[in-house]
Amino acid sequence: MLTYEDCVSLCDLDPEEIDAIAEHEHIPEIVAAAMGNYLVHSDDGEPCIRSLILDDMARYRETGDKEREEQLLLVLKHFIATHPRAEMRRHSRPGQ
């Protein structure tokens, strides 16, 4: 049986990045680890993770939770540093 720690070590994300996915998607951390693993290995996945962290940062900025916004900023900086494709812009599809 795999533990949560096993899943984290297999998915190329840090626990804080997984927590950010879980928070944004309102899903358990173990599910977020699986989702993060899929995203980090897909073509547009890293920019997608970057976007969801930015979305939550904006939400916390709007609610005045500066501490959580700053925590997510550190998560975002680490994510971009360890996943350079996160800075790539997603290609828009025709009609978007």
CYANA upper distance limits for C-alpha pairs under 8 A (distance plus 0.5 A):
  2 LEU  CA      6 ASP  CA      6.30
  2 LEU  CA      7 CYS  CA      7.35
  3 THR  CA      7 CYS  CA      6.97
  4 TYR  CA      8 VAL  CA      6.76
  4 TYR  CA     30 ILE  CA      6.64
  5 GLU  CA      9 SER  CA      6.73
  6 ASP  CA     10 LEU  CA      6.83
  7 CYS  CA     11 CYS  CA      6.80
  7 CYS  CA     30 ILE  CA      7.89
  7 CYS  CA     33 ALA  CA      7.05
  7 CYS  CA     34 ALA  CA      8.07
  8 VAL  CA     12 ASP  CA      7.77
  8 VAL  CA     13 LEU  CA      7.16
  8 VAL  CA     14 ASP  CA      7.42
  8 VAL  CA     15 PRO  CA      7.13
  8 VAL  CA     33 ALA  CA      6.76
  9 SER  CA     13 LEU  CA      8.13
 10 LEU  CA     37 ASN  CA      8.32
 11 CYS  CA     33 ALA  CA      7.07
 11 CYS  CA     34 ALA  CA      7.75
 11 CYS  CA     36 GLY  CA      7.39
 11 CYS  CA     37 ASN  CA      5.01
 11 CYS  CA     40 VAL  CA      8.43
 12 ASP  CA     37 ASN  CA      7.23
 12 ASP  CA     40 VAL  CA      7.88
 13 LEU  CA     17 GLU  CA      6.58
 13 LEU  CA     18 ILE  CA      7.05
 13 LEU  CA     33 ALA  CA      8.37
 13 LEU  CA     36 GLY  CA      7.71
 13 LEU  CA     37 ASN  CA      7.95
 14 ASP  CA     18 ILE  CA      6.87
 15 PRO  CA     19 ASP  CA      6.53
 16 GLU  CA     20 ALA  CA      6.70
 16 GLU  CA     75 VAL  CA      6.99
 17 GLU  CA     21 ILE  CA      6.94
 17 GLU  CA     75 VAL  CA      6.78
 17 GLU  CA     79 PHE  CA      7.72
 18 ILE  CA     22 ALA  CA      6.69
 18 ILE  CA     29 GLU  CA      7.00
 18 ILE  CA     32 ALA  CA      6.27
 18 ILE  CA     33 ALA  CA      6.11
 18 ILE  CA     36 GLY  CA      7.14
 19 ASP  CA     23 GLU  CA      6.50
 19 ASP  CA     29 GLU  CA      6.65
 19 ASP  CA     32 ALA  CA      7.86
 20 ALA  CA     24 HIS  CA      6.62
 20 ALA  CA     53 ILE  CA      6.99
 20 ALA  CA     72 LEU  CA      8.10
 21 ILE  CA     25 GLU  CA      6.49
 21 ILE  CA     32 ALA  CA      6.24
 21 ILE  CA     36 GLY  CA      7.67
 21 ILE  CA     49 ILE  CA      7.81
 21 ILE  CA     52 LEU  CA      7.74
 21 ILE  CA     53 ILE  CA      8.04
 22 ALA  CA     26 HIS  CA      5.99
 22 ALA  CA     27 ILE  CA      5.41
 22 ALA  CA     28 PRO  CA      6.36
 22 ALA  CA     29 GLU  CA      5.89
 22 ALA  CA     31 VAL  CA      8.08
 22 ALA  CA     32 ALA  CA      5.52
 23 GLU  CA     27 ILE  CA      7.40
 24 HIS  CA     52 LEU  CA      7.10
 24 HIS  CA     53 ILE  CA      8.10
 24 HIS  CA     56 ASP  CA      7.07
 25 GLU  CA     32 ALA  CA      8.47
 27 ILE  CA     31 VAL  CA      6.90
 27 ILE  CA     32 ALA  CA      6.93
 28 PRO  CA     32 ALA  CA      6.76
 29 GLU  CA     33 ALA  CA      6.58
 30 ILE  CA     34 ALA  CA      7.06
 31 VAL  CA     35 MET  CA      6.67
 32 ALA  CA     36 GLY  CA      6.27
 33 ALA  CA     37 ASN  CA      6.52
 34 ALA  CA     38 TYR  CA      6.82
 35 MET  CA     39 LEU  CA      6.65
 36 GLY  CA     40 VAL  CA      6.36
 36 GLY  CA     49 ILE  CA      8.25
 37 ASN  CA     41 HIS  CA      6.90
 38 TYR  CA     42 SER  CA      6.79
 38 TYR  CA     45 GLY  CA      8.09
 39 LEU  CA     43 ASP  CA      8.44
 39 LEU  CA     44 ASP  CA      7.87
 39 LEU  CA     45 GLY  CA      4.48
 39 LEU  CA     46 GLU  CA      6.87
 39 LEU  CA     48 CYS  CA      8.04
 39 LEU  CA     49 ILE  CA      7.90
 40 VAL  CA     45 GLY  CA      5.61
 40 VAL  CA     46 GLU  CA      5.74
 40 VAL  CA     49 ILE  CA      8.41
 41 HIS  CA     45 GLY  CA      7.21
 41 HIS  CA     46 GLU  CA      8.41
 42 SER  CA     46 GLU  CA      8.17
 44 ASP  CA     48 CYS  CA      6.75
 44 ASP  CA     90 ARG  CA      6.77
 45 GLY  CA     49 ILE  CA      6.76
 45 GLY  CA     86 ALA  CA      8.46
 46 GLU  CA     50 ARG  CA      6.78
 46 GLU  CA     83 HIS  CA      7.51
 46 GLU  CA     85 ARG  CA      6.58
 46 GLU  CA     86 ALA  CA      4.99
 47 PRO  CA     51 SER  CA      6.64
 47 PRO  CA     85 ARG  CA      7.36
 47 PRO  CA     86 ALA  CA      4.78
 47 PRO  CA     87 GLU  CA      6.83
 47 PRO  CA     88 MET  CA      6.80
 47 PRO  CA     89 ARG  CA      7.21
 47 PRO  CA     90 ARG  CA      7.11
 48 CYS  CA     52 LEU  CA      6.85
 48 CYS  CA     86 ALA  CA      8.19
 49 ILE  CA     53 ILE  CA      6.86
 49 ILE  CA     86 ALA  CA      8.03
 50 ARG  CA     54 LEU  CA      6.76
 50 ARG  CA     76 LEU  CA      7.28
 50 ARG  CA     79 PHE  CA      8.19
 50 ARG  CA     80 ILE  CA      8.19
 50 ARG  CA     86 ALA  CA      6.51
 50 ARG  CA     87 GLU  CA      8.33
 51 SER  CA     55 ASP  CA      6.56
 52 LEU  CA     56 ASP  CA      6.82
 53 ILE  CA     57 MET  CA      6.70
 53 ILE  CA     72 LEU  CA      7.28
 53 ILE  CA     76 LEU  CA      7.10
 54 LEU  CA     58 ALA  CA      6.70
 54 LEU  CA     76 LEU  CA      8.31
 55 ASP  CA     59 ARG  CA      6.79
 56 ASP  CA     60 TYR  CA      6.68
 56 ASP  CA     69 GLU  CA      8.22
 56 ASP  CA     72 LEU  CA      8.39
 57 MET  CA     61 ARG  CA      6.60
 57 MET  CA     68 ARG  CA      8.23
 57 MET  CA     69 GLU  CA      5.42
 57 MET  CA     70 GLU  CA      8.47
 57 MET  CA     72 LEU  CA      6.82
 57 MET  CA     73 LEU  CA      7.78
 58 ALA  CA     62 GLU  CA      6.69
 58 ALA  CA     69 GLU  CA      8.17
 59 ARG  CA     63 THR  CA      6.85
 60 TYR  CA     64 GLY  CA      6.47
 60 TYR  CA     65 ASP  CA      5.54
 60 TYR  CA     66 LYS  CA      7.25
 60 TYR  CA     68 ARG  CA      7.17
 60 TYR  CA     69 GLU  CA      6.03
 61 ARG  CA     65 ASP  CA      6.57
 61 ARG  CA     66 LYS  CA      6.75
 61 ARG  CA     69 GLU  CA      6.80
 65 ASP  CA     69 GLU  CA      6.84
 66 LYS  CA     70 GLU  CA      6.59
 67 GLU  CA     71 GLN  CA      6.78
 68 ARG  CA     72 LEU  CA      6.71
 69 GLU  CA     73 LEU  CA      6.72
 70 GLU  CA     74 LEU  CA      6.98
 71 GLN  CA     75 VAL  CA      6.96
 72 LEU  CA     76 LEU  CA      6.51
 73 LEU  CA     77 LYS  CA      6.62
 74 LEU  CA     78 HIS  CA      6.70
 75 VAL  CA     79 PHE  CA      6.55
 76 LEU  CA     80 ILE  CA      6.62
 77 LYS  CA     81 ALA  CA      6.62
 78 HIS  CA     82 THR  CA      6.66
 79 PHE  CA     83 HIS  CA      6.23
 79 PHE  CA     86 ALA  CA      8.17
 80 ILE  CA     84 PRO  CA      5.98
 80 ILE  CA     85 ARG  CA      8.17
 80 ILE  CA     86 ALA  CA      6.18
 80 ILE  CA     87 GLU  CA      7.24
 84 PRO  CA     88 MET  CA      8.34
 92 SER  CA     96 GLN  CA      6.68
